Amino acid sequence: MRERRHQLNVNIAPDLLTAIKQTARKRGITIGEFITELALKEVEESENDDLIVNSLNERISNLESELLNIKRACPGQELQ
């Protein structure tokens, strides 16, 4: 079964459109295929960035907890 197609109309600079057409032509694909590849790559990178940020936030939170535990275990340390 063929996937349903949708159309996206955007306004871009003429020079950019020329560069897109040339790049797609060099790669032997249509402009639509080229733009789809770019968009999918960007979405995947964004999802990966979100995973990295979430992982870093979790690690920072764990470090903060560990530091608080160390401060509690050491007499004379001020808790913030």
N, C-alpha and C positions, 0 to 999 in steps of 0.2 A: 504494500500500500504506500502510495506516495505521500510524503509529508506535506502538510498544508503550508503554503507560502504566505508571507506577510510583507508589506511594503513599508519602508521607513523613509520619509522625505526629510532631508536636512539641508541646510544652507552652509556651504563651506567656501573658503577662499578659492578662487580660480586656480592659483598655483598649487594648492594642495590637491585639488581634483586632478590636475594634470599629473602630479607625482603619483597619485593613487592609480590612475589609469596605466601609467608607464610601468609601475612596479607589478601590477597584476598581469599585464601583458608579458613582462619578462618572465614571470613565474608560470605563465601558461594557464592562468585561471581567470574567471570573470571578476569584475569589480565586486559583485555581490559576495562571491566566495572569499575574496580577499578581505573585505570588510568584516564578514562573519568570522574568519579566522582571527582577525585582530581583536574583535569584541570578545570572543570566547577566551582568548589568551588573557585579556585584561580582567575578565571576570574570575578566571582561575587564579590569577596572581593576587587579586583582591581577597579572595577566599583564603588563600595561603597566608596573606598578610594578617588577616583576622585571626587565624589559628596561631600565628607566631605571637601576636600581641596578647592574645588570651593566655598563652603559655608563659610569656614573660610576666604578665600581671600575676599569675598564680605563683610563679617563682619568687617575685618580689614580696608577695603576701607571706609566703613561707619564711623568707629571710627575716621579715619584720617580726614574725611570731618567734622565731628562734632568738633574735636579738632581745626581745622582751623577756623571754625565758632566762637568757643569760644575765640580764640586768637584775632580774628577781633573785637569781641565785648568788649574785655578788653583793655583799653588804656595802652600804655607802653609795650605791648608784642611784641617781635620780631617774625616776620613771617619767617618760613624756607621753 
